Structures are given as structure tokens and as C-alpha cells.
Amino acid sequence: MACDLWLVPLVDVLCHSPENPFAEEIARYDKALSTAGLPSVPVYGYMPGLSGDVAPVAGFDYDALHFLRRAYLLRLRGLEVGPVDELGGDYEQLLEMFETTARQSHLVWHYDHAGAYVPLDFPHPVANDELLEGGGPLGSSHGLLRELDFVAPAIGIDPANPPATPEPPAGPTELEERAAGPLHDQSPFARERHVWLGLHAAATRSLGQGSMIVFS
């Protein structure tokens, strides 16, 4: 099943527009951040080269995303990271055994089909009943980038010099549609690496441009 990542520029031309399609989500995030003692979702003034246009930044399949989450949990717990062909019981056991660890991870504790990362630095995902009933925990782009850098060596990536980023989807991908995968990567971790590159591109651009990352 396909999973898309979109960048939502947090610029005033979009966020202050009465037709902002993300107004309700941002208000919900602001409320959760305030309750956690954190700043509101930042809104930036218009800069040349930026607009309020929402655009896809990466696409991959759900199983590959869980493969990467599995690799992160294994590495974090000091366990051997080996490649897998399909999701199995070991991943479910990891989530159960290390539930607290998983819930503190920006990469692992996140709904696949909804939710967001914002360009604010906080240690663990923010969650409350309202968020969990809607889009799921709110993640930090800073935190996501740190965790991607941490897991990178386990799947054969130098985070200081990563491979080229795959092309983003041309448009929205249907949930049941077959997602694009790695084209020329012969690594046994090719699927994990494909997801890593997409998430890394999203997190880097989120911080560089002041954008929110949205799953769809």
C-alpha cells in the first residue's frame, strides 16, 4: 500500500488565509503543543522562492516504512539489524517489548496514513486524546532527522553523504496503488534505504524551508 509525504509551507500566505485547508489541524497542534509547554507551530513571513503551494516530497510503501522502524528499534536496543523480506512476528514482539521506547520515537510512533511533523525541536512525540483520535502523535522534524541519522549506518548509509534522493510522486498516490520502490539499489536493505532517503529529504526541507511534513 502506498504512502505519500507532502510538504506544507508554514508561510503566512497559506496559514493566514481564510481558505487554509490545514487550519483545523494547526489549531489542534497548537493546543497540544501549548499543553506540553512548547511553542506554537511557527508561521513564517513570505520569502522569495516560497509560496503557499503544498507539494509531494516522497513516496514509498507502508511495509518498507515498518522495515525502517524495525531497524531503528533493533539498533537502539543494541541488537543485530538484519534484512527481512516481509513483516513478521519479530517486529510485533519488538513493539510490545519496547513499547515505551517506541512511543518516545518520532520515527516509530506515528500513524502511517495521517499526522504531521513540524519544524520545532522537542524530545518526544506530542500526543493527547484529541490527536490520537485524529491524525496521531505530532512529531518533530528535528527529532525525526536525529533518529534517521542514528539508524543510517545500520542500513549502509553515511548520513553525512547520503545517496541521491528518489524523485517524488508526480501527484497523490491512491492508498491501494502500488508504491514506487528502489530502482537501482542492490543492497539487502534497499527498501529501508528508499524510505530513509524520502524521510530525510522531507525532514531536511522541513527545517530549511519552515514546512510541515504531512502523511497521506
Sequence and secondary structure as in RCSB ss.txt:
>XXXX:A:sequence
MACDLWLVPLVDVLCHSPENPFAEEIARYDKALSTAGLPSVPVYGYMPGLSGDVAPVAGFDYDALHFLRRAYLLR
LRGLEVGPVDELGGDYEQLLEMFETTARQSHLVWHYDHAGAYVPLDFPHPVANDELLEGGGPLGSSHGLLRELDF
VAPAIGIDPANPPATPEPPAGPTELEERAAGPLHDQSPFARERHVWLGLHAAATRSLGQGSMIVFS
>XXXX:A:secstr
 EEEEEEEE BHHHHTSTT TTHHHHHHHHHHHHHTT      B   TT  S  EEEEEEEHHHHHHHHHHHHHH
HTT      SS  HHHHHHHHHTHHHHHT TTTSS SSS EEES   SS B  HHHHHTT  EEEHHHHHHHHHH
HGGGGT  TTS        SS   TTS     SS  STTHHHHHHHHHHHHHHHHHHHHTEEEEE 
